[in-house]
Amino acid sequence: MRERTVLITGASGEIGQALIKSLSDDELTTLVTVDLKPLPGELKGKSTHIIGDLLDKELLSLLEKEYSFNLIFHLAAVLSTTAEHNPLLAHKINTCSTIDLLEMATRQSQNQANPVKFLFPSSIAVYGLPDLETKNQFPALKECDWTEPTTMYGCSKLYCEKVGIYYSEYYQQLADLEPVRLDFRALRFPGIISAFTIPSGGTSDFGPEMIHFAAQGKPYDCFVRADVRIPFMVMPDAVQSLLMLADAPKDKLQTRIYNVTSFSFSAQDFKDLAQKHFPGSKINFIPDPKRQAIVDSWPADIDDSAARNDWNWKPEYDAQTASQEYLLKNISKLYKL
Ligand code: AKB
């Protein structure tokens, strides 16, 4: 018998694909996935996949009528670079769709008399450091530091964190009887690197793009300076952190918003790695001042001690093993090197 029903939005995106691979082997889970795009061939049949737009109210009411969700991973989002080209679209996808899903999850929590867990990927983009001097002065930010985003994407992620807390803690706070509320939990992700997919539309993309281009023997013009540094993690750790936070006992959580990270890399570190393993790689630094400014406003590192303390978070991969055991090995297989 199936014991839980899980919804993944943005399922055809990088994290979505990796999460489906992890969850689809669990026979006790009914997996429902939604995206504007179909799933890639190898994931077909691993979930009930609905192609549709989360802003379509009919789609949401169909989901609500057909399924009783226990767990929602709301991954659909317009990333930071794309969002700067179309802030209104980013607002609609990143915040309106989140509110609509929070409403649906609230109603389902009340109908089931049990809180629906709502897992939300937030980002280092919620941070905004005013200049490089301050970035150097505050090398590893805690959750409450410098939440002054300069991008539409960062603003929308920060807003969704706040409303997620609202729906979990204060929704209908003036009602006579305390309602059953949903259980919102968010992770602030660093740049994520997958060995199997290439990101698009983000501003942390320079790292994974550089490695994938080098592996394919394609030249890469990096849009940030060599010295720029931000935190990263590889996809298996990102998926693992989502699953761990979803499973963490509620009484262990001292907050609903957690930083998670693995290692901090500069653009030069990526170049060194690429050139060591793919000799002859042609990588130039041709910074785009505007995208550069976004990355400069993000922290060089984040402090994930709250996640480590509260739910035993620890990445499986550090910089060394992420490169050797996960990235280079799998990327070489992917491009048949
Ligand atoms: C982006 O670059 O927009 C994302 C992020 C850092 O959240 N990868």
py3Dmol code that shows the C-alpha trace and the ligand (Angstrom):
import py3Dmol

protein = """\
ATOM      1  CA  MET A   1       0.000   0.000   0.000  1.00  0.00           C
ATOM      2  CA  ARG A   2       1.218   3.515  -0.860  1.00  0.00           C
ATOM      3  CA  GLU A   3       1.813   5.506   2.281  1.00  0.00           C
ATOM      4  CA  ARG A   4       2.448   9.007   1.091  1.00  0.00           C
ATOM      5  CA  THR A   5       1.787  11.241  -1.887  1.00  0.00           C
ATOM      6  CA  VAL A   6       4.540  13.618  -2.925  1.00  0.00           C
ATOM      7  CA  LEU A   7       4.325  16.544  -5.339  1.00  0.00           C
ATOM      8  CA  ILE A   8       7.378  17.960  -7.110  1.00  0.00           C
ATOM      9  CA  THR A   9       6.943  21.198  -9.064  1.00  0.00           C
ATOM     10  CA  GLY A  10       9.620  22.325 -11.514  1.00  0.00           C
ATOM     11  CA  ALA A  11      10.259  18.623 -11.908  1.00  0.00           C
ATOM     12  CA  SER A  12      12.038  18.854 -15.254  1.00  0.00           C
ATOM     13  CA  GLY A  13      14.641  21.228 -13.836  1.00  0.00           C
ATOM     14  CA  GLU A  14      18.037  20.154 -12.544  1.00  0.00           C
ATOM     15  CA  ILE A  15      17.074  19.505  -8.910  1.00  0.00           C
ATOM     16  CA  GLY A  16      13.709  18.061  -9.931  1.00  0.00           C
ATOM     17  CA  GLN A  17      15.273  15.408 -12.142  1.00  0.00           C
ATOM     18  CA  ALA A  18      17.726  14.359  -9.438  1.00  0.00           C
ATOM     19  CA  LEU A  19      14.987  14.276  -6.799  1.00  0.00           C
ATOM     20  CA  ILE A  20      12.752  12.091  -8.971  1.00  0.00           C
ATOM     21  CA  LYS A  21      15.619   9.593  -9.322  1.00  0.00           C
ATOM     22  CA  SER A  22      15.912   9.401  -5.536  1.00  0.00           C
ATOM     23  CA  LEU A  23      12.224   9.191  -4.719  1.00  0.00           C
ATOM     24  CA  SER A  24      10.930   6.993  -7.505  1.00  0.00           C
ATOM     25  CA  ASP A  25      12.471   3.808  -6.086  1.00  0.00           C
ATOM     26  CA  ASP A  26      10.394   4.124  -2.931  1.00  0.00           C
ATOM     27  CA  GLU A  27       7.418   1.825  -3.411  1.00  0.00           C
ATOM     28  CA  LEU A  28       5.520   3.503  -0.606  1.00  0.00           C
ATOM     29  CA  THR A  29       5.490   6.857  -2.400  1.00  0.00           C
ATOM     30  CA  THR A  30       3.024   8.035  -5.027  1.00  0.00           C
ATOM     31  CA  LEU A  31       4.977  10.615  -6.989  1.00  0.00           C
ATOM     32  CA  VAL A  32       3.225  13.412  -8.886  1.00  0.00           C
ATOM     33  CA  THR A  33       5.368  15.815 -10.891  1.00  0.00           C
ATOM     34  CA  VAL A  34       4.534  19.052 -12.677  1.00  0.00           C
ATOM     35  CA  ASP A  35       6.486  21.148 -15.147  1.00  0.00           C
ATOM     36  CA  LEU A  36       5.994  23.207 -18.283  1.00  0.00           C
ATOM     37  CA  LYS A  37       8.228  20.662 -20.007  1.00  0.00           C
ATOM     38  CA  PRO A  38       8.096  16.874 -20.329  1.00  0.00           C
ATOM     39  CA  LEU A  39      10.509  14.815 -18.270  1.00  0.00           C
ATOM     40  CA  PRO A  40      13.597  13.536 -20.083  1.00  0.00           C
ATOM     41  CA  GLY A  41      13.273  10.042 -21.538  1.00  0.00           C
ATOM     42  CA  GLU A  42      15.007   8.147 -18.735  1.00  0.00           C
ATOM     43  CA  LEU A  43      12.566   9.558 -16.139  1.00  0.00           C
ATOM     44  CA  LYS A  44       9.397   8.783 -18.061  1.00  0.00           C
ATOM     45  CA  GLY A  45       7.138   6.449 -16.119  1.00  0.00           C
ATOM     46  CA  LYS A  46       8.808   7.195 -12.780  1.00  0.00           C
ATOM     47  CA  SER A  47       5.989   9.554 -11.734  1.00  0.00           C
ATOM     48  CA  THR A  48       2.599  10.756 -12.835  1.00  0.00           C
ATOM     49  CA  HIS A  49       3.863  13.735 -14.807  1.00  0.00           C
ATOM     50  CA  ILE A  50       1.567  16.634 -15.591  1.00  0.00           C
ATOM     51  CA  ILE A  51       2.677  19.152 -18.185  1.00  0.00           C
ATOM     52  CA  GLY A  52       1.246  22.499 -17.183  1.00  0.00           C
ATOM     53  CA  ASP A  53       1.703  25.976 -15.805  1.00  0.00           C
ATOM     54  CA  LEU A  54       1.452  26.464 -12.048  1.00  0.00           C
ATOM     55  CA  LEU A  55      -0.183  29.838 -12.699  1.00  0.00           C
ATOM     56  CA  ASP A  56      -3.087  27.994 -14.308  1.00  0.00           C
ATOM     57  CA  LYS A  57      -5.783  27.848 -11.612  1.00  0.00           C
ATOM     58  CA  GLU A  58      -7.437  24.869 -13.286  1.00  0.00           C
ATOM     59  CA  LEU A  59      -4.253  22.867 -12.986  1.00  0.00           C
ATOM     60  CA  LEU A  60      -4.049  23.653  -9.281  1.00  0.00           C
ATOM     61  CA  SER A  61      -7.662  22.727  -8.642  1.00  0.00           C
ATOM     62  CA  LEU A  62      -7.154  19.457 -10.536  1.00  0.00           C
ATOM     63  CA  LEU A  63      -4.133  18.660  -8.356  1.00  0.00           C
ATOM     64  CA  GLU A  64      -6.102  19.498  -5.240  1.00  0.00           C
ATOM     65  CA  LYS A  65      -9.111  17.425  -6.255  1.00  0.00           C
ATOM     66  CA  GLU A  66      -7.170  14.377  -7.432  1.00  0.00           C
ATOM     67  CA  TYR A  67      -4.534  14.069  -4.717  1.00  0.00           C
ATOM     68  CA  SER A  68      -4.009  14.454  -0.990  1.00  0.00           C
ATOM     69  CA  PHE A  69      -0.390  15.495  -0.687  1.00  0.00           C
ATOM     70  CA  ASN A  70       1.694  14.757   2.374  1.00  0.00           C
ATOM     71  CA  LEU A  71       4.861  16.373   1.071  1.00  0.00           C
ATOM     72  CA  ILE A  72       5.443  19.091  -1.521  1.00  0.00           C
ATOM     73  CA  PHE A  73       8.805  20.051  -3.029  1.00  0.00           C
ATOM     74  CA  HIS A  74       8.084  23.364  -4.706  1.00  0.00           C
ATOM     75  CA  LEU A  75      11.111  23.699  -6.988  1.00  0.00           C
ATOM     76  CA  ALA A  76       9.646  25.711  -9.879  1.00  0.00           C
ATOM     77  CA  ALA A  77      11.371  29.088 -10.145  1.00  0.00           C
ATOM     78  CA  VAL A  78      12.793  31.636 -12.550  1.00  0.00           C
ATOM     79  CA  LEU A  79      16.511  31.904 -11.669  1.00  0.00           C
ATOM     80  CA  SER A  80      18.497  35.065 -11.025  1.00  0.00           C
ATOM     81  CA  THR A  81      19.776  36.033 -14.492  1.00  0.00           C
ATOM     82  CA  THR A  82      16.497  35.258 -16.294  1.00  0.00           C
ATOM     83  CA  ALA A  83      14.593  37.083 -13.545  1.00  0.00           C
ATOM     84  CA  GLU A  84      16.572  40.280 -14.164  1.00  0.00           C
ATOM     85  CA  HIS A  85      15.480  40.188 -17.811  1.00  0.00           C
ATOM     86  CA  ASN A  86      11.825  39.663 -16.839  1.00  0.00           C
ATOM     87  CA  PRO A  87      11.139  40.676 -13.221  1.00  0.00           C
ATOM     88  CA  LEU A  88       7.365  40.503 -13.545  1.00  0.00           C
ATOM     89  CA  LEU A  89       7.478  36.937 -14.842  1.00  0.00           C
ATOM     90  CA  ALA A  90       9.826  36.086 -11.967  1.00  0.00           C
ATOM     91  CA  HIS A  91       7.398  37.635  -9.512  1.00  0.00           C
ATOM     92  CA  LYS A  92       4.531  35.591 -10.893  1.00  0.00           C
ATOM     93  CA  ILE A  93       6.354  32.258 -11.014  1.00  0.00           C
ATOM     94  CA  ASN A  94       8.424  32.673  -7.886  1.00  0.00           C
ATOM     95  CA  THR A  95       5.902  34.256  -5.553  1.00  0.00           C
ATOM     96  CA  CYS A  96       2.339  33.939  -6.943  1.00  0.00           C
ATOM     97  CA  SER A  97       2.709  30.229  -7.634  1.00  0.00           C
ATOM     98  CA  THR A  98       4.189  29.762  -4.161  1.00  0.00           C
ATOM     99  CA  ILE A  99       1.260  31.512  -2.489  1.00  0.00           C
ATOM    100  CA  ASP A 100      -1.231  29.458  -4.503  1.00  0.00           C
ATOM    101  CA  LEU A 101       0.503  26.225  -3.477  1.00  0.00           C
ATOM    102  CA  LEU A 102       0.733  27.342   0.153  1.00  0.00           C
ATOM    103  CA  GLU A 103      -3.029  27.958   0.055  1.00  0.00           C
ATOM    104  CA  MET A 104      -3.630  24.522  -1.435  1.00  0.00           C
ATOM    105  CA  ALA A 105      -1.340  22.868   1.113  1.00  0.00           C
ATOM    106  CA  THR A 106      -3.096  24.736   3.924  1.00  0.00           C
ATOM    107  CA  ARG A 107      -6.504  23.479   2.830  1.00  0.00           C
ATOM    108  CA  GLN A 108      -5.137  19.955   2.481  1.00  0.00           C
ATOM    109  CA  SER A 109      -3.529  20.162   5.946  1.00  0.00           C
ATOM    110  CA  GLN A 110      -6.916  21.085   7.375  1.00  0.00           C
ATOM    111  CA  ASN A 111      -8.775  18.368   5.461  1.00  0.00           C
ATOM    112  CA  GLN A 112      -6.264  15.715   6.500  1.00  0.00           C
ATOM    113  CA  ALA A 113      -6.017  17.134  10.054  1.00  0.00           C
ATOM    114  CA  ASN A 114      -2.281  16.769   9.555  1.00  0.00           C
ATOM    115  CA  PRO A 115       0.304  19.343   8.438  1.00  0.00           C
ATOM    116  CA  VAL A 116       1.431  18.984   4.838  1.00  0.00           C
ATOM    117  CA  LYS A 117       5.219  19.379   4.676  1.00  0.00           C
ATOM    118  CA  PHE A 118       6.223  22.106   2.223  1.00  0.00           C
ATOM    119  CA  LEU A 119       9.914  21.995   1.211  1.00  0.00           C
ATOM    120  CA  PHE A 120      11.219  25.124  -0.476  1.00  0.00           C
ATOM    121  CA  PRO A 121      14.622  25.682  -2.092  1.00  0.00           C
ATOM    122  CA  SER A 122      15.754  29.179  -1.198  1.00  0.00           C
ATOM    123  CA  SER A 123      19.148  30.517  -2.166  1.00  0.00           C
ATOM    124  CA  ILE A 124      22.290  32.474  -1.331  1.00  0.00           C
ATOM    125  CA  ALA A 125      20.620  35.115  -3.518  1.00  0.00           C
ATOM    126  CA  VAL A 126      18.652  36.253  -0.445  1.00  0.00           C
ATOM    127  CA  TYR A 127      21.913  37.769   0.767  1.00  0.00           C
ATOM    128  CA  GLY A 128      23.135  41.115  -0.513  1.00  0.00           C
ATOM    129  CA  LEU A 129      26.512  42.487   0.484  1.00  0.00           C
ATOM    130  CA  PRO A 130      27.018  46.133  -0.446  1.00  0.00           C
ATOM    131  CA  ASP A 131      30.652  45.903  -1.660  1.00  0.00           C
ATOM    132  CA  LEU A 132      33.698  43.644  -1.871  1.00  0.00           C
ATOM    133  CA  GLU A 133      35.223  45.091   1.266  1.00  0.00           C
ATOM    134  CA  THR A 134      32.168  43.984   3.251  1.00  0.00           C
ATOM    135  CA  LYS A 135      32.157  40.602   1.455  1.00  0.00           C
ATOM    136  CA  ASN A 136      35.743  40.031   2.611  1.00  0.00           C
ATOM    137  CA  GLN A 137      34.925  41.218   6.094  1.00  0.00           C
ATOM    138  CA  PHE A 138      32.002  38.713   6.466  1.00  0.00           C
ATOM    139  CA  PRO A 139      33.309  35.493   4.892  1.00  0.00           C
ATOM    140  CA  ALA A 140      30.607  33.063   6.090  1.00  0.00           C
ATOM    141  CA  LEU A 141      27.124  34.471   6.610  1.00  0.00           C
ATOM    142  CA  LYS A 142      24.607  33.072   9.072  1.00  0.00           C
ATOM    143  CA  GLU A 143      20.908  32.919   8.191  1.00  0.00           C
ATOM    144  CA  CYS A 144      20.123  36.283   9.781  1.00  0.00           C
ATOM    145  CA  ASP A 145      23.053  38.251   8.284  1.00  0.00           C
ATOM    146  CA  TRP A 146      22.826  40.682   5.356  1.00  0.00           C
ATOM    147  CA  THR A 147      19.459  39.610   3.954  1.00  0.00           C
ATOM    148  CA  GLU A 148      19.411  42.587   1.590  1.00  0.00           C
ATOM    149  CA  PRO A 149      18.983  41.002  -1.869  1.00  0.00           C
ATOM    150  CA  THR A 150      19.735  43.037  -4.966  1.00  0.00           C
ATOM    151  CA  THR A 151      17.978  40.733  -7.461  1.00  0.00           C
ATOM    152  CA  MET A 152      14.319  40.039  -8.172  1.00  0.00           C
ATOM    153  CA  TYR A 153      15.082  36.345  -7.659  1.00  0.00           C
ATOM    154  CA  GLY A 154      16.638  37.007  -4.231  1.00  0.00           C
ATOM    155  CA  CYS A 155      13.729  39.275  -3.227  1.00  0.00           C
ATOM    156  CA  SER A 156      11.191  36.650  -4.236  1.00  0.00           C
ATOM    157  CA  LYS A 157      13.012  33.855  -2.379  1.00  0.00           C
ATOM    158  CA  LEU A 158      13.235  35.969   0.789  1.00  0.00           C
ATOM    159  CA  TYR A 159       9.551  36.900   0.544  1.00  0.00           C
ATOM    160  CA  CYS A 160       8.557  33.236   0.103  1.00  0.00           C
ATOM    161  CA  GLU A 161      10.600  32.268   3.167  1.00  0.00           C
ATOM    162  CA  LYS A 162       8.667  34.860   5.171  1.00  0.00           C
ATOM    163  CA  VAL A 163       5.237  33.832   3.918  1.00  0.00           C
ATOM    164  CA  GLY A 164       6.139  30.179   4.407  1.00  0.00           C
ATOM    165  CA  ILE A 165       6.784  30.982   8.067  1.00  0.00           C
ATOM    166  CA  TYR A 166       3.538  32.956   8.152  1.00  0.00           C
ATOM    167  CA  TYR A 167       1.476  30.045   6.802  1.00  0.00           C
ATOM    168  CA  SER A 168       3.146  27.656   9.269  1.00  0.00           C
ATOM    169  CA  GLU A 169       2.969  29.756  12.395  1.00  0.00           C
ATOM    170  CA  TYR A 170       0.407  32.547  12.088  1.00  0.00           C
ATOM    171  CA  TYR A 171      -2.148  31.657   9.402  1.00  0.00           C
ATOM    172  CA  GLN A 172      -5.668  32.538  10.655  1.00  0.00           C
ATOM    173  CA  GLN A 173      -4.166  33.677  13.941  1.00  0.00           C
ATOM    174  CA  LEU A 174      -7.340  35.533  14.911  1.00  0.00           C
ATOM    175  CA  ALA A 175      -9.617  32.501  14.557  1.00  0.00           C
ATOM    176  CA  ASP A 176     -11.210  31.173  17.765  1.00  0.00           C
ATOM    177  CA  LEU A 177      -9.842  27.701  17.188  1.00  0.00           C
ATOM    178  CA  GLU A 178      -6.211  27.273  16.182  1.00  0.00           C
ATOM    179  CA  PRO A 179      -6.250  25.776  12.661  1.00  0.00           C
ATOM    180  CA  VAL A 180      -4.063  22.911  11.463  1.00  0.00           C
ATOM    181  CA  ARG A 181      -1.278  24.698   9.611  1.00  0.00           C
ATOM    182  CA  LEU A 182       1.195  23.407   7.043  1.00  0.00           C
ATOM    183  CA  ASP A 183       4.834  22.717   7.912  1.00  0.00           C
ATOM    184  CA  PHE A 184       7.102  24.923   5.778  1.00  0.00           C
ATOM    185  CA  ARG A 185      10.860  24.204   5.666  1.00  0.00           C
ATOM    186  CA  ALA A 186      13.404  25.986   3.458  1.00  0.00           C
ATOM    187  CA  LEU A 187      17.015  25.444   2.494  1.00  0.00           C
ATOM    188  CA  ARG A 188      19.224  28.276   1.353  1.00  0.00           C
ATOM    189  CA  PHE A 189      21.212  26.566  -1.383  1.00  0.00           C
ATOM    190  CA  PRO A 190      24.592  27.685  -2.704  1.00  0.00           C
ATOM    191  CA  GLY A 191      25.388  27.249  -6.404  1.00  0.00           C
ATOM    192  CA  ILE A 192      24.549  23.636  -7.306  1.00  0.00           C
ATOM    193  CA  ILE A 193      26.653  21.557  -9.683  1.00  0.00           C
ATOM    194  CA  SER A 194      25.300  18.522 -11.467  1.00  0.00           C
ATOM    195  CA  ALA A 195      27.457  16.141 -13.471  1.00  0.00           C
ATOM    196  CA  PHE A 196      24.483  15.220 -15.643  1.00  0.00           C
ATOM    197  CA  THR A 197      22.707  18.482 -16.477  1.00  0.00           C
ATOM    198  CA  ILE A 198      23.861  21.996 -17.384  1.00  0.00           C
ATOM    199  CA  PRO A 199      22.150  24.870 -15.556  1.00  0.00           C
ATOM    200  CA  SER A 200      20.535  27.763 -17.367  1.00  0.00           C
ATOM    201  CA  GLY A 201      19.259  31.147 -16.280  1.00  0.00           C
ATOM    202  CA  GLY A 202      21.273  31.393 -13.051  1.00  0.00           C
ATOM    203  CA  THR A 203      24.269  33.523 -12.120  1.00  0.00           C
ATOM    204  CA  SER A 204      26.182  30.826 -10.250  1.00  0.00           C
ATOM    205  CA  ASP A 205      26.179  28.933 -13.578  1.00  0.00           C
ATOM    206  CA  PHE A 206      29.764  29.940 -14.414  1.00  0.00           C
ATOM    207  CA  GLY A 207      31.169  27.046 -12.328  1.00  0.00           C
ATOM    208  CA  PRO A 208      29.202  24.128 -13.778  1.00  0.00           C
ATOM    209  CA  GLU A 209      29.215  25.672 -17.280  1.00  0.00           C
ATOM    210  CA  MET A 210      33.007  25.903 -17.239  1.00  0.00           C
ATOM    211  CA  ILE A 211      33.461  22.234 -16.315  1.00  0.00           C
ATOM    212  CA  HIS A 212      30.852  20.954 -18.797  1.00  0.00           C
ATOM    213  CA  PHE A 213      32.267  23.113 -21.619  1.00  0.00           C
ATOM    214  CA  ALA A 214      35.837  21.996 -20.872  1.00  0.00           C
ATOM    215  CA  ALA A 215      34.786  18.333 -20.825  1.00  0.00           C
ATOM    216  CA  GLN A 216      33.225  18.750 -24.261  1.00  0.00           C
ATOM    217  CA  GLY A 217      36.330  20.533 -25.602  1.00  0.00           C
ATOM    218  CA  LYS A 218      34.393  23.773 -26.075  1.00  0.00           C
ATOM    219  CA  PRO A 219      35.985  27.147 -25.264  1.00  0.00           C
ATOM    220  CA  TYR A 220      34.351  29.030 -22.388  1.00  0.00           C
ATOM    221  CA  ASP A 221      34.232  32.773 -21.762  1.00  0.00           C
ATOM    222  CA  CYS A 222      33.614  33.141 -18.057  1.00  0.00           C
ATOM    223  CA  PHE A 223      31.334  36.088 -17.233  1.00  0.00           C
ATOM    224  CA  VAL A 224      32.892  36.769 -13.810  1.00  0.00           C
ATOM    225  CA  ARG A 225      36.408  37.656 -12.612  1.00  0.00           C
ATOM    226  CA  ALA A 226      38.819  34.850 -11.736  1.00  0.00           C
ATOM    227  CA  ASP A 227      38.909  35.839  -8.063  1.00  0.00           C
ATOM    228  CA  VAL A 228      35.138  35.795  -7.508  1.00  0.00           C
ATOM    229  CA  ARG A 229      34.203  33.261  -4.823  1.00  0.00           C
ATOM    230  CA  ILE A 230      30.858  31.814  -3.739  1.00  0.00           C
ATOM    231  CA  PRO A 231      29.745  28.578  -2.044  1.00  0.00           C
ATOM    232  CA  PHE A 232      28.792  25.451  -3.998  1.00  0.00           C
ATOM    233  CA  MET A 233      27.566  21.911  -3.478  1.00  0.00           C
ATOM    234  CA  VAL A 234      27.066  18.974  -5.811  1.00  0.00           C
ATOM    235  CA  MET A 235      23.625  17.711  -6.754  1.00  0.00           C
ATOM    236  CA  PRO A 236      23.590  14.503  -4.641  1.00  0.00           C
ATOM    237  CA  ASP A 237      24.200  16.640  -1.541  1.00  0.00           C
ATOM    238  CA  ALA A 238      21.476  19.100  -2.549  1.00  0.00           C
ATOM    239  CA  VAL A 239      18.977  16.247  -2.907  1.00  0.00           C
ATOM    240  CA  GLN A 240      20.170  14.641   0.308  1.00  0.00           C
ATOM    241  CA  SER A 241      19.708  17.902   2.225  1.00  0.00           C
ATOM    242  CA  LEU A 242      16.135  18.257   0.941  1.00  0.00           C
ATOM    243  CA  LEU A 243      15.310  14.683   1.975  1.00  0.00           C
ATOM    244  CA  MET A 244      16.996  15.086   5.363  1.00  0.00           C
ATOM    245  CA  LEU A 245      15.166  18.310   6.149  1.00  0.00           C
ATOM    246  CA  ALA A 246      11.871  16.757   5.043  1.00  0.00           C
ATOM    247  CA  ASP A 247      12.465  13.856   7.464  1.00  0.00           C
ATOM    248  CA  ALA A 248      13.830  15.883  10.383  1.00  0.00           C
ATOM    249  CA  PRO A 249      11.660  15.652  13.519  1.00  0.00           C
ATOM    250  CA  LYS A 250       9.831  18.933  13.992  1.00  0.00           C
ATOM    251  CA  ASP A 251      10.885  19.322  17.614  1.00  0.00           C
ATOM    252  CA  LYS A 252      14.547  19.406  16.533  1.00  0.00           C
ATOM    253  CA  LEU A 253      14.063  22.378  14.219  1.00  0.00           C
ATOM    254  CA  GLN A 254      14.920  25.696  15.819  1.00  0.00           C
ATOM    255  CA  THR A 255      14.135  27.596  12.638  1.00  0.00           C
ATOM    256  CA  ARG A 256      12.337  26.968   9.343  1.00  0.00           C
ATOM    257  CA  ILE A 257      15.123  28.405   7.177  1.00  0.00           C
ATOM    258  CA  TYR A 258      18.530  26.680   6.990  1.00  0.00           C
ATOM    259  CA  ASN A 259      21.762  27.387   5.131  1.00  0.00           C
ATOM    260  CA  VAL A 260      23.388  24.302   3.619  1.00  0.00           C
ATOM    261  CA  THR A 261      26.681  24.215   1.793  1.00  0.00           C
ATOM    262  CA  SER A 262      29.695  22.108   0.988  1.00  0.00           C
ATOM    263  CA  PHE A 263      32.707  24.072  -0.304  1.00  0.00           C
ATOM    264  CA  SER A 264      33.606  27.535  -1.451  1.00  0.00           C
ATOM    265  CA  PHE A 265      35.204  27.880  -4.904  1.00  0.00           C
ATOM    266  CA  SER A 266      36.514  30.802  -6.923  1.00  0.00           C
ATOM    267  CA  ALA A 267      36.121  30.976 -10.678  1.00  0.00           C
ATOM    268  CA  GLN A 268      39.903  30.385 -10.865  1.00  0.00           C
ATOM    269  CA  ASP A 269      39.461  27.161  -8.813  1.00  0.00           C
ATOM    270  CA  PHE A 270      37.032  25.915 -11.482  1.00  0.00           C
ATOM    271  CA  LYS A 271      39.487  26.855 -14.227  1.00  0.00           C
ATOM    272  CA  ASP A 272      42.340  25.026 -12.459  1.00  0.00           C
ATOM    273  CA  LEU A 273      40.173  21.940 -12.046  1.00  0.00           C
ATOM    274  CA  ALA A 274      39.057  22.024 -15.687  1.00  0.00           C
ATOM    275  CA  GLN A 275      42.581  22.497 -17.025  1.00  0.00           C
ATOM    276  CA  LYS A 276      44.032  19.763 -14.849  1.00  0.00           C
ATOM    277  CA  HIS A 277      41.533  17.162 -16.012  1.00  0.00           C
ATOM    278  CA  PHE A 278      40.715  18.342 -19.508  1.00  0.00           C
ATOM    279  CA  PRO A 279      44.117  19.522 -20.773  1.00  0.00           C
ATOM    280  CA  GLY A 280      43.945  22.096 -23.513  1.00  0.00           C
ATOM    281  CA  SER A 281      40.687  23.638 -22.177  1.00  0.00           C
ATOM    282  CA  LYS A 282      40.321  27.192 -23.401  1.00  0.00           C
ATOM    283  CA  ILE A 283      38.896  29.340 -20.613  1.00  0.00           C
ATOM    284  CA  ASN A 284      38.957  33.137 -20.701  1.00  0.00           C
ATOM    285  CA  PHE A 285      37.719  35.554 -18.102  1.00  0.00           C
ATOM    286  CA  ILE A 286      35.584  38.206 -19.784  1.00  0.00           C
ATOM    287  CA  PRO A 287      33.586  39.637 -16.903  1.00  0.00           C
ATOM    288  CA  ASP A 288      30.155  41.060 -17.585  1.00  0.00           C
ATOM    289  CA  PRO A 289      30.040  43.925 -15.051  1.00  0.00           C
ATOM    290  CA  LYS A 290      26.326  43.491 -14.373  1.00  0.00           C
ATOM    291  CA  ARG A 291      26.318  39.743 -13.749  1.00  0.00           C
ATOM    292  CA  GLN A 292      29.604  40.200 -11.892  1.00  0.00           C
ATOM    293  CA  ALA A 293      27.916  42.713  -9.547  1.00  0.00           C
ATOM    294  CA  ILE A 294      25.254  40.125  -8.681  1.00  0.00           C
ATOM    295  CA  VAL A 295      27.859  37.500  -7.764  1.00  0.00           C
ATOM    296  CA  ASP A 296      29.867  40.095  -5.824  1.00  0.00           C
ATOM    297  CA  SER A 297      26.780  40.754  -3.697  1.00  0.00           C
ATOM    298  CA  TRP A 298      26.551  37.051  -2.736  1.00  0.00           C
ATOM    299  CA  PRO A 299      28.642  35.766   0.173  1.00  0.00           C
ATOM    300  CA  ALA A 300      31.944  33.947  -0.311  1.00  0.00           C
ATOM    301  CA  ASP A 301      30.613  31.271   2.027  1.00  0.00           C
ATOM    302  CA  ILE A 302      27.650  30.523   4.280  1.00  0.00           C
ATOM    303  CA  ASP A 303      27.552  29.108   7.777  1.00  0.00           C
ATOM    304  CA  ASP A 304      25.422  25.954   7.901  1.00  0.00           C
ATOM    305  CA  SER A 305      26.043  25.122  11.559  1.00  0.00           C
ATOM    306  CA  ALA A 306      22.326  25.418  12.413  1.00  0.00           C
ATOM    307  CA  ALA A 307      21.506  22.591   9.960  1.00  0.00           C
ATOM    308  CA  ARG A 308      24.454  20.549  11.248  1.00  0.00           C
ATOM    309  CA  ASN A 309      23.320  20.971  14.858  1.00  0.00           C
ATOM    310  CA  ASP A 310      19.561  20.580  14.432  1.00  0.00           C
ATOM    311  CA  TRP A 311      19.250  17.711  11.931  1.00  0.00           C
ATOM    312  CA  ASN A 312      22.804  16.374  11.551  1.00  0.00           C
ATOM    313  CA  TRP A 313      23.363  17.853   8.117  1.00  0.00           C
ATOM    314  CA  LYS A 314      26.773  17.051   6.668  1.00  0.00           C
ATOM    315  CA  PRO A 315      27.560  17.035   2.961  1.00  0.00           C
ATOM    316  CA  GLU A 316      28.830  13.719   1.664  1.00  0.00           C
ATOM    317  CA  TYR A 317      31.230  15.482  -0.724  1.00  0.00           C
ATOM    318  CA  ASP A 318      33.904  18.077   0.045  1.00  0.00           C
ATOM    319  CA  ALA A 319      35.786  20.015  -2.639  1.00  0.00           C
ATOM    320  CA  GLN A 320      38.174  17.134  -3.294  1.00  0.00           C
ATOM    321  CA  THR A 321      35.671  14.274  -3.431  1.00  0.00           C
ATOM    322  CA  ALA A 322      33.052  16.383  -5.229  1.00  0.00           C
ATOM    323  CA  SER A 323      35.593  16.955  -8.010  1.00  0.00           C
ATOM    324  CA  GLN A 324      37.187  13.499  -8.189  1.00  0.00           C
ATOM    325  CA  GLU A 325      34.484  11.068  -7.183  1.00  0.00           C
ATOM    326  CA  TYR A 326      31.367  12.785  -8.439  1.00  0.00           C
ATOM    327  CA  LEU A 327      31.976  15.442 -11.075  1.00  0.00           C
ATOM    328  CA  LEU A 328      34.933  14.365 -13.180  1.00  0.00           C
ATOM    329  CA  LYS A 329      34.067  10.674 -13.137  1.00  0.00           C
ATOM    330  CA  ASN A 330      30.442  11.174 -14.180  1.00  0.00           C
ATOM    331  CA  ILE A 331      31.085  14.010 -16.622  1.00  0.00           C
ATOM    332  CA  SER A 332      33.712  11.936 -18.390  1.00  0.00           C
ATOM    333  CA  LYS A 333      31.179   9.108 -18.726  1.00  0.00           C
ATOM    334  CA  LEU A 334      28.479  11.520 -19.910  1.00  0.00           C
ATOM    335  CA  TYR A 335      30.655  12.852 -22.735  1.00  0.00           C
ATOM    336  CA  LYS A 336      32.225   9.409 -23.352  1.00  0.00           C
ATOM    337  CA  LEU A 337      35.793  10.599 -22.691  1.00  0.00           C
TER     338      LEU A 337
END
"""
ligand_1 = """\
8
AKB
C 21.146 31.275 -9.509
O 22.315 31.470 -9.899
O 20.205 32.036 -9.750
C 20.894 30.055 -8.662
C 21.076 30.338 -7.209
C 22.391 30.756 -6.692
O 20.158 30.193 -6.471
N 21.746 28.986 -9.062
"""
view = py3Dmol.view(width=600, height=400)
view.addModel(protein, "pdb")
view.setStyle({"model": 0}, {"cartoon": {"style": "trace"}})
view.addModel(ligand_1, "xyz")
view.setStyle({"model": 1}, {"stick": {}})
view.zoomTo()
view.show()
